Amino acid sequence: EDDGRTGLIALSERGPFDAVLSDFQMKERDGIWFLLNACDGGYEGTFGMMTADKKALVNELGGKHYQPNIILEKPLEEDDIMDLFREVMRSRGA
């Protein structure tokens, strides 16, 4: 999806999902908005966020009550995606 609002709609209409991977910067609603609203709406799966600027993302997250399980830095590599899958398995107790 291209922004947090459409991602949230997809999550509610097509979920539940074991994992969500969101971009930090999106057109209208950013990844932090998506994270906070998804979790407020009851999403309990793994939430990964990708960014080209990890420092900016960490600063924006600050002390927010929800945090992504994993932050992936762009450009993404195959190992990054495997880290996301490992986090999903860890959170499921596998």
KOLGU-4560 file (N, C-alpha, C; in nm, 3 decimals, padded with zeros to 5 digits):
<recs>
<n_xx: 00.084 n_yy: -00.117 n_zz: 00.000 ca_xx: 00.000 ca_yy: 00.000 ca_zz: 00.000 c_xx: 00.089 c_yy: 00.124 c_zz: 00.000 mol: A seq: 1 type: GLU>
<n_xx: 00.032 n_yy: 00.237 n_zz: -00.043 ca_xx: 00.117 ca_yy: 00.355 ca_zz: -00.059 c_xx: 00.109 c_yy: 00.456 c_zz: 00.054 mol: A seq: 2 type: ASP>
<n_xx: 00.022 n_yy: 00.435 n_zz: 00.151 ca_xx: 00.028 ca_yy: 00.518 ca_zz: 00.271 c_xx: -00.032 c_yy: 00.443 c_zz: 00.388 mol: A seq: 3 type: ASP>
<n_xx: -00.013 n_yy: 00.498 n_zz: 00.507 ca_xx: -00.056 ca_yy: 00.429 ca_zz: 00.627 c_xx: -00.205 c_yy: 00.406 c_zz: 00.635 mol: A seq: 4 type: GLY>
<n_xx: -00.282 n_yy: 00.500 n_zz: 00.582 ca_xx: -00.428 ca_yy: 00.486 ca_zz: 00.588 c_xx: -00.477 c_yy: 00.368 c_zz: 00.505 mol: A seq: 5 type: ARG>
<n_xx: -00.427 n_yy: 00.354 n_zz: 00.383 ca_xx: -00.468 ca_yy: 00.241 ca_zz: 00.300 c_xx: -00.413 c_yy: 00.110 c_zz: 00.356 mol: A seq: 6 type: THR>
<n_xx: -00.295 n_yy: 00.116 n_zz: 00.418 ca_xx: -00.240 ca_yy: -00.003 ca_zz: 00.483 c_xx: -00.325 c_yy: -00.047 c_zz: 00.600 mol: A seq: 7 type: GLY>
<n_xx: -00.375 n_yy: 00.049 n_zz: 00.678 ca_xx: -00.460 ca_yy: 00.017 ca_zz: 00.792 c_xx: -00.592 c_yy: -00.046 c_zz: 00.746 mol: A seq: 8 type: LEU>
<n_xx: -00.648 n_yy: 00.006 n_zz: 00.638 ca_xx: -00.771 ca_yy: -00.051 ca_zz: 00.583 c_xx: -00.745 c_yy: -00.195 c_zz: 00.538 mol: A seq: 9 type: ILE>
<n_xx: -00.635 n_yy: -00.217 n_zz: 00.467 ca_xx: -00.601 ca_yy: -00.352 ca_zz: 00.421 c_xx: -00.582 c_yy: -00.447 c_zz: 00.539 mol: A seq: 10 type: ALA>
<n_xx: -00.518 n_yy: -00.399 n_zz: 00.644 ca_xx: -00.495 ca_yy: -00.481 ca_zz: 00.762 c_xx: -00.628 c_yy: -00.523 c_zz: 00.825 mol: A seq: 11 type: LEU>
<n_xx: -00.722 n_yy: -00.432 n_zz: 00.833 ca_xx: -00.850 ca_yy: -00.465 ca_zz: 00.895 c_xx: -00.938 c_yy: -00.551 c_zz: 00.803 mol: A seq: 12 type: SER>
<n_xx: -00.929 n_yy: -00.532 n_zz: 00.673 ca_xx: -01.014 ca_yy: -00.606 ca_zz: 00.581 c_xx: -00.958 c_yy: -00.742 c_zz: 00.542 mol: A seq: 13 type: GLU>
<n_xx: -00.825 n_yy: -00.754 n_zz: 00.535 ca_xx: -00.763 ca_yy: -00.878 ca_zz: 00.487 c_xx: -00.682 c_yy: -00.951 c_zz: 00.591 mol: A seq: 14 type: ARG>
<n_xx: -00.668 n_yy: -00.895 n_zz: 00.711 ca_xx: -00.588 ca_yy: -00.956 ca_zz: 00.816 c_xx: -00.659 c_yy: -01.075 c_zz: 00.877 mol: A seq: 15 type: GLY>
<n_xx: -00.605 n_yy: -01.139 n_zz: 00.975 ca_xx: -00.482 ca_yy: -01.100 ca_zz: 01.044 c_xx: -00.357 c_yy: -01.146 c_zz: 00.969 mol: A seq: 16 type: PRO>
<n_xx: -00.249 n_yy: -01.076 n_zz: 00.992 ca_xx: -00.120 ca_yy: -01.108 ca_zz: 00.932 c_xx: -00.019 c_yy: -01.136 c_zz: 01.043 mol: A seq: 17 type: PHE>
<n_xx: 00.074 n_yy: -01.226 n_zz: 01.017 ca_xx: 00.181 ca_yy: -01.252 ca_zz: 01.114 c_xx: 00.281 c_yy: -01.139 c_zz: 01.117 mol: A seq: 18 type: ASP>
<n_xx: 00.297 n_yy: -01.069 n_zz: 01.003 ca_xx: 00.395 ca_yy: -00.961 ca_zz: 00.996 c_xx: 00.346 c_yy: -00.852 c_zz: 00.902 mol: A seq: 19 type: ALA>
<n_xx: 00.387 n_yy: -00.730 n_zz: 00.935 ca_xx: 00.362 ca_yy: -00.614 ca_zz: 00.851 c_xx: 00.497 c_yy: -00.546 c_zz: 00.831 mol: A seq: 20 type: VAL>
<n_xx: 00.526 n_yy: -00.509 n_zz: 00.707 ca_xx: 00.647 ca_yy: -00.433 ca_zz: 00.676 c_xx: 00.603 c_yy: -00.301 c_zz: 00.616 mol: A seq: 21 type: LEU>
<n_xx: 00.637 n_yy: -00.193 n_zz: 00.682 ca_xx: 00.594 ca_yy: -00.060 ca_zz: 00.641 c_xx: 00.715 c_yy: 00.028 c_zz: 00.614 mol: A seq: 22 type: SER>
<n_xx: 00.699 n_yy: 00.120 n_zz: 00.522 ca_xx: 00.800 ca_yy: 00.222 ca_zz: 00.501 c_xx: 00.779 c_yy: 00.332 c_zz: 00.605 mol: A seq: 23 type: ASP>
<n_xx: 00.885 n_yy: 00.398 n_zz: 00.646 ca_xx: 00.876 ca_yy: 00.509 ca_zz: 00.740 c_xx: 00.808 c_yy: 00.627 c_zz: 00.674 mol: A seq: 24 type: PHE>
<n_xx: 00.855 n_yy: 00.666 n_zz: 00.557 ca_xx: 00.800 ca_yy: 00.783 ca_zz: 00.489 c_xx: 00.707 c_yy: 00.739 c_zz: 00.377 mol: A seq: 25 type: GLN>
<n_xx: 00.583 n_yy: 00.783 n_zz: 00.387 ca_xx: 00.483 ca_yy: 00.754 ca_zz: 00.285 c_xx: 00.407 c_yy: 00.882 c_zz: 00.253 mol: A seq: 26 type: MET>
<n_xx: 00.323 n_yy: 00.877 n_zz: 00.151 ca_xx: 00.257 ca_yy: 00.998 ca_zz: 00.098 c_xx: 00.180 c_yy: 01.078 c_zz: 00.202 mol: A seq: 27 type: LYS>
<n_xx: 00.076 n_yy: 01.022 n_zz: 00.259 ca_xx: -00.009 ca_yy: 01.100 ca_zz: 00.348 c_xx: 00.010 c_yy: 01.065 c_zz: 00.494 mol: A seq: 28 type: GLU>
<n_xx: 00.001 n_yy: 00.941 n_zz: 00.528 ca_xx: 00.018 ca_yy: 00.895 ca_zz: 00.666 c_xx: 00.145 c_yy: 00.811 c_zz: 00.670 mol: A seq: 29 type: ARG>
<n_xx: 00.238 n_yy: 00.849 n_zz: 00.757 ca_xx: 00.367 ca_yy: 00.780 ca_zz: 00.759 c_xx: 00.360 c_yy: 00.647 c_zz: 00.834 mol: A seq: 30 type: ASP>
<n_xx: 00.471 n_yy: 00.578 n_zz: 00.834 ca_xx: 00.479 ca_yy: 00.447 ca_zz: 00.896 c_xx: 00.455 c_yy: 00.449 c_zz: 01.046 mol: A seq: 31 type: GLY>
<n_xx: 00.492 n_yy: 00.558 n_zz: 01.111 ca_xx: 00.468 ca_yy: 00.567 ca_zz: 01.256 c_xx: 00.318 c_yy: 00.579 c_zz: 01.282 mol: A seq: 32 type: ILE>
<n_xx: 00.250 n_yy: 00.660 n_zz: 01.203 ca_xx: 00.104 ca_yy: 00.670 ca_zz: 01.214 c_xx: 00.041 c_yy: 00.533 c_zz: 01.195 mol: A seq: 33 type: TRP>
<n_xx: 00.087 n_yy: 00.461 n_zz: 01.094 ca_xx: 00.036 ca_yy: 00.327 ca_zz: 01.065 c_xx: 00.061 c_yy: 00.234 c_zz: 01.184 mol: A seq: 34 type: PHE>
<n_xx: 00.183 n_yy: 00.233 n_zz: 01.236 ca_xx: 00.218 ca_yy: 00.149 ca_zz: 01.351 c_xx: 00.128 c_yy: 00.178 c_zz: 01.471 mol: A seq: 35 type: LEU>
<n_xx: 00.116 n_yy: 00.304 n_zz: 01.508 ca_xx: 00.037 ca_yy: 00.341 ca_zz: 01.625 c_xx: -00.110 c_yy: 00.304 c_zz: 01.609 mol: A seq: 36 type: LEU>
<n_xx: -00.166 n_yy: 00.330 n_zz: 01.492 ca_xx: -00.307 ca_yy: 00.301 ca_zz: 01.469 c_xx: -00.334 c_yy: 00.151 c_zz: 01.454 mol: A seq: 37 type: ASN>
<n_xx: -00.241 n_yy: 00.080 n_zz: 01.393 ca_xx: -00.257 ca_yy: -00.065 ca_zz: 01.382 c_xx: -00.256 c_yy: -00.129 c_zz: 01.521 mol: A seq: 38 type: ALA>
<n_xx: -00.163 n_yy: -00.089 n_zz: 01.605 ca_xx: -00.153 ca_yy: -00.146 ca_zz: 01.740 c_xx: -00.271 c_yy: -00.102 c_zz: 01.826 mol: A seq: 39 type: CYS>
<n_xx: -00.313 n_yy: 00.023 n_zz: 01.814 ca_xx: -00.432 ca_yy: 00.069 ca_zz: 01.887 c_xx: -00.555 c_yy: -00.011 c_zz: 01.844 mol: A seq: 40 type: ASP>
<n_xx: -00.556 n_yy: -00.056 n_zz: 01.718 ca_xx: -00.667 ca_yy: -00.134 ca_zz: 01.666 c_xx: -00.658 c_yy: -00.283 c_zz: 01.699 mol: A seq: 41 type: GLY>
<n_xx: -00.554 n_yy: -00.324 n_zz: 01.772 ca_xx: -00.544 ca_yy: -00.462 ca_zz: 01.816 c_xx: -00.443 c_yy: -00.548 c_zz: 01.743 mol: A seq: 42 type: GLY>
<n_xx: -00.369 n_yy: -00.491 n_zz: 01.647 ca_xx: -00.268 ca_yy: -00.571 ca_zz: 01.577 c_xx: -00.160 c_yy: -00.616 c_zz: 01.675 mol: A seq: 43 type: TYR>
<n_xx: -00.132 n_yy: -00.747 n_zz: 01.677 ca_xx: -00.034 ca_yy: -00.800 ca_zz: 01.771 c_xx: 00.080 c_yy: -00.874 c_zz: 01.704 mol: A seq: 44 type: GLU>
<n_xx: 00.086 n_yy: -00.872 n_zz: 01.571 ca_xx: 00.192 ca_yy: -00.942 ca_zz: 01.500 c_xx: 00.321 c_yy: -00.862 c_zz: 01.499 mol: A seq: 45 type: GLY>
<n_xx: 00.416 n_yy: -00.913 n_zz: 01.427 ca_xx: 00.545 ca_yy: -00.846 ca_zz: 01.411 c_xx: 00.529 c_yy: -00.726 c_zz: 01.320 mol: A seq: 46 type: THR>
<n_xx: 00.586 n_yy: -00.613 n_zz: 01.359 ca_xx: 00.578 ca_yy: -00.491 ca_zz: 01.279 c_xx: 00.720 c_yy: -00.449 c_zz: 01.245 mol: A seq: 47 type: PHE>
<n_xx: 00.754 n_yy: -00.458 n_zz: 01.117 ca_xx: 00.885 ca_yy: -00.413 ca_zz: 01.070 c_xx: 00.870 c_yy: -00.280 c_zz: 01.000 mol: A seq: 48 type: GLY>
<n_xx: 00.970 n_yy: -00.194 n_zz: 01.015 ca_xx: 00.968 ca_yy: -00.066 ca_zz: 00.946 c_xx: 01.099 c_yy: -00.048 c_zz: 00.873 mol: A seq: 49 type: MET>
<n_xx: 01.089 n_yy: -00.002 n_zz: 00.748 ca_xx: 01.210 ca_yy: 00.021 ca_zz: 00.670 c_xx: 01.227 c_yy: 00.170 c_zz: 00.646 mol: A seq: 50 type: MET>
<n_xx: 01.354 n_yy: 00.210 n_zz: 00.636 ca_xx: 01.386 ca_yy: 00.350 ca_zz: 00.619 c_xx: 01.525 c_yy: 00.367 c_zz: 00.559 mol: A seq: 51 type: THR>
<n_xx: 01.543 n_yy: 00.476 n_zz: 00.490 ca_xx: 01.676 ca_yy: 00.512 ca_zz: 00.441 c_xx: 01.749 c_yy: 00.597 c_zz: 00.546 mol: A seq: 52 type: ALA>
<n_xx: 01.677 n_yy: 00.643 n_zz: 00.648 ca_xx: 01.734 ca_yy: 00.729 ca_zz: 00.750 c_xx: 01.694 c_yy: 00.679 c_zz: 00.890 mol: A seq: 53 type: ASP>
<n_xx: 01.769 n_yy: 00.580 n_zz: 00.939 ca_xx: 01.737 ca_yy: 00.517 ca_zz: 01.067 c_xx: 01.740 c_yy: 00.618 c_zz: 01.182 mol: A seq: 54 type: LYS>
<n_xx: 01.835 n_yy: 00.710 n_zz: 01.180 ca_xx: 01.845 ca_yy: 00.809 ca_zz: 01.287 c_xx: 01.719 c_yy: 00.895 c_zz: 01.294 mol: A seq: 55 type: LYS>
<n_xx: 01.668 n_yy: 00.938 n_zz: 01.180 ca_xx: 01.545 ca_yy: 01.018 ca_zz: 01.178 c_xx: 01.426 c_yy: 00.938 c_zz: 01.230 mol: A seq: 56 type: ALA>
<n_xx: 01.419 n_yy: 00.811 n_zz: 01.191 ca_xx: 01.310 ca_yy: 00.725 ca_zz: 01.237 c_xx: 01.316 c_yy: 00.708 c_zz: 01.389 mol: A seq: 57 type: LEU>
<n_xx: 01.432 n_yy: 00.677 n_zz: 01.441 ca_xx: 01.448 ca_yy: 00.657 ca_zz: 01.586 c_xx: 01.412 c_yy: 00.785 c_zz: 01.661 mol: A seq: 58 type: VAL>
<n_xx: 01.453 n_yy: 00.901 n_zz: 01.607 ca_xx: 01.417 ca_yy: 01.029 ca_zz: 01.669 c_xx: 01.266 c_yy: 01.051 c_zz: 01.669 mol: A seq: 59 type: ASN>
<n_xx: 01.201 n_yy: 01.019 n_zz: 01.559 ca_xx: 01.056 ca_yy: 01.036 ca_zz: 01.547 c_xx: 00.982 c_yy: 00.942 c_zz: 01.642 mol: A seq: 60 type: GLU>
<n_xx: 01.034 n_yy: 00.821 n_zz: 01.657 ca_xx: 00.969 ca_yy: 00.723 ca_zz: 01.745 c_xx: 00.975 c_yy: 00.766 c_zz: 01.891 mol: A seq: 61 type: LEU>
<n_xx: 01.089 n_yy: 00.825 n_zz: 01.929 ca_xx: 01.106 ca_yy: 00.874 ca_zz: 02.066 c_xx: 01.051 c_yy: 00.777 c_zz: 02.169 mol: A seq: 62 type: GLY>
<n_xx: 00.966 n_yy: 00.827 n_zz: 02.255 ca_xx: 00.909 ca_yy: 00.745 ca_zz: 02.362 c_xx: 00.768 c_yy: 00.698 c_zz: 02.332 mol: A seq: 63 type: GLY>
<n_xx: 00.735 n_yy: 00.683 n_zz: 02.204 ca_xx: 00.601 ca_yy: 00.638 ca_zz: 02.168 c_xx: 00.572 c_yy: 00.503 c_zz: 02.233 mol: A seq: 64 type: LYS>
<n_xx: 00.447 n_yy: 00.479 n_zz: 02.266 ca_xx: 00.410 ca_yy: 00.358 ca_zz: 02.339 c_xx: 00.421 c_yy: 00.231 c_zz: 02.257 mol: A seq: 65 type: HIS>
<n_xx: 00.421 n_yy: 00.240 n_zz: 02.125 ca_xx: 00.445 ca_yy: 00.124 ca_zz: 02.040 c_xx: 00.572 c_yy: 00.148 c_zz: 01.961 mol: A seq: 66 type: TYR>
<n_xx: 00.650 n_yy: 00.042 n_zz: 01.943 ca_xx: 00.775 ca_yy: 00.050 ca_zz: 01.868 c_xx: 00.775 c_yy: -00.064 c_zz: 01.767 mol: A seq: 67 type: GLN>
<n_xx: 00.840 n_yy: -00.045 n_zz: 01.651 ca_xx: 00.851 ca_yy: -00.158 ca_zz: 01.559 c_xx: 00.938 c_yy: -00.268 c_zz: 01.622 mol: A seq: 68 type: PRO>
<n_xx: 00.908 n_yy: -00.392 n_zz: 01.587 ca_xx: 00.989 ca_yy: -00.504 ca_zz: 01.635 c_xx: 01.127 c_yy: -00.503 c_zz: 01.572 mol: A seq: 69 type: ASN>
<n_xx: 01.133 n_yy: -00.452 n_zz: 01.449 ca_xx: 01.260 ca_yy: -00.451 ca_zz: 01.376 c_xx: 01.262 c_yy: -00.332 c_zz: 01.281 mol: A seq: 70 type: ILE>
<n_xx: 01.376 n_yy: -00.268 n_zz: 01.268 ca_xx: 01.396 ca_yy: -00.158 ca_zz: 01.173 c_xx: 01.496 c_yy: -00.205 c_zz: 01.068 mol: A seq: 71 type: ILE>
<n_xx: 01.456 n_yy: -00.198 n_zz: 00.944 ca_xx: 01.541 ca_yy: -00.239 ca_zz: 00.831 c_xx: 01.586 c_yy: -00.114 c_zz: 00.756 mol: A seq: 72 type: LEU>
<n_xx: 01.716 n_yy: -00.108 n_zz: 00.727 ca_xx: 01.769 ca_yy: 00.008 ca_zz: 00.655 c_xx: 01.774 c_yy: -00.018 c_zz: 00.506 mol: A seq: 73 type: GLU>
<n_xx: 01.731 n_yy: 00.081 n_zz: 00.429 ca_xx: 01.738 ca_yy: 00.073 ca_zz: 00.283 c_xx: 01.879 c_yy: 00.111 c_zz: 00.238 mol: A seq: 74 type: LYS>
<n_xx: 01.924 n_yy: 00.059 n_zz: 00.129 ca_xx: 01.854 ca_yy: -00.038 ca_zz: 00.045 c_xx: 01.850 c_yy: -00.175 c_zz: 00.114 mol: A seq: 75 type: PRO>
<n_xx: 01.735 n_yy: -00.240 n_zz: 00.103 ca_xx: 01.717 ca_yy: -00.371 ca_zz: 00.166 c_xx: 01.798 c_yy: -00.477 c_zz: 00.093 mol: A seq: 76 type: LEU>
<n_xx: 01.845 n_yy: -00.572 n_zz: 00.170 ca_xx: 01.914 ca_yy: -00.686 ca_zz: 00.114 c_xx: 01.843 c_yy: -00.812 c_zz: 00.160 mol: A seq: 77 type: GLU>
<n_xx: 01.874 n_yy: -00.923 n_zz: 00.098 ca_xx: 01.808 ca_yy: -01.049 ca_zz: 00.131 c_xx: 01.818 c_yy: -01.082 c_zz: 00.280 mol: A seq: 78 type: GLU>
<n_xx: 01.933 n_yy: -01.057 n_zz: 00.340 ca_xx: 01.951 ca_yy: -01.085 ca_zz: 00.483 c_xx: 01.855 c_yy: -01.003 c_zz: 00.569 mol: A seq: 79 type: ASP>
<n_xx: 01.822 n_yy: -00.881 n_zz: 00.525 ca_xx: 01.729 ca_yy: -00.798 ca_zz: 00.601 c_xx: 01.591 c_yy: -00.863 c_zz: 00.607 mol: A seq: 80 type: ASP>
<n_xx: 01.545 n_yy: -00.914 n_zz: 00.496 ca_xx: 01.415 ca_yy: -00.981 ca_zz: 00.492 c_xx: 01.418 c_yy: -01.106 c_zz: 00.579 mol: A seq: 81 type: ILE>
<n_xx: 01.528 n_yy: -01.178 n_zz: 00.577 ca_xx: 01.542 ca_yy: -01.296 ca_zz: 00.663 c_xx: 01.537 c_yy: -01.256 c_zz: 00.811 mol: A seq: 82 type: MET>
<n_xx: 01.594 n_yy: -01.140 n_zz: 00.845 ca_xx: 01.585 ca_yy: -01.091 ca_zz: 00.983 c_xx: 01.440 c_yy: -01.067 c_zz: 01.023 mol: A seq: 83 type: ASP>
<n_xx: 01.361 n_yy: -01.015 n_zz: 00.932 ca_xx: 01.219 ca_yy: -00.994 ca_zz: 00.959 c_xx: 01.150 c_yy: -01.129 c_zz: 00.984 mol: A seq: 84 type: LEU>
<n_xx: 01.177 n_yy: -01.227 n_zz: 00.900 ca_xx: 01.117 ca_yy: -01.359 ca_zz: 00.920 c_xx: 01.161 c_yy: -01.422 c_zz: 01.052 mol: A seq: 85 type: PHE>
<n_xx: 01.287 n_yy: -01.404 n_zz: 01.087 ca_xx: 01.336 ca_yy: -01.458 ca_zz: 01.215 c_xx: 01.262 c_yy: -01.392 c_zz: 01.332 mol: A seq: 86 type: ARG>
<n_xx: 01.237 n_yy: -01.263 n_zz: 01.321 ca_xx: 01.165 ca_yy: -01.191 ca_zz: 01.426 c_xx: 01.022 c_yy: -01.243 c_zz: 01.437 mol: A seq: 87 type: GLU>
<n_xx: 00.958 n_yy: -01.273 n_zz: 01.325 ca_xx: 00.823 ca_yy: -01.331 ca_zz: 01.327 c_xx: 00.826 c_yy: -01.463 c_zz: 01.400 mol: A seq: 88 type: VAL>
<n_xx: 00.921 n_yy: -01.548 n_zz: 01.365 ca_xx: 00.930 ca_yy: -01.681 ca_zz: 01.429 c_xx: 00.960 c_yy: -01.668 c_zz: 01.578 mol: A seq: 89 type: MET>
<n_xx: 01.047 n_yy: -01.576 n_zz: 01.615 ca_xx: 01.081 ca_yy: -01.554 ca_zz: 01.756 c_xx: 00.956 c_yy: -01.512 c_zz: 01.832 mol: A seq: 90 type: ARG>
<n_xx: 00.880 n_yy: -01.419 n_zz: 01.776 ca_xx: 00.762 ca_yy: -01.368 ca_zz: 01.845 c_xx: 00.653 c_yy: -01.473 c_zz: 01.857 mol: A seq: 91 type: SER>
<n_xx: 00.655 n_yy: -01.573 n_zz: 01.770 ca_xx: 00.556 ca_yy: -01.681 ca_zz: 01.776 c_xx: 00.604 c_yy: -01.796 c_zz: 01.865 mol: A seq: 92 type: ARG>
<n_xx: 00.724 n_yy: -01.782 n_zz: 01.919 ca_xx: 00.776 ca_yy: -01.885 ca_zz: 02.008 c_xx: 00.833 c_yy: -02.006 c_zz: 01.937 mol: A seq: 93 type: GLY>
<n_xx: 00.862 n_yy: -01.990 n_zz: 01.808 ca_xx: 00.916 ca_yy: -02.102 ca_zz: 01.730 c_xx: 01.066 c_yy: -02.111 c_zz: 01.743 mol: A seq: 94 type: ALA>
</recs>
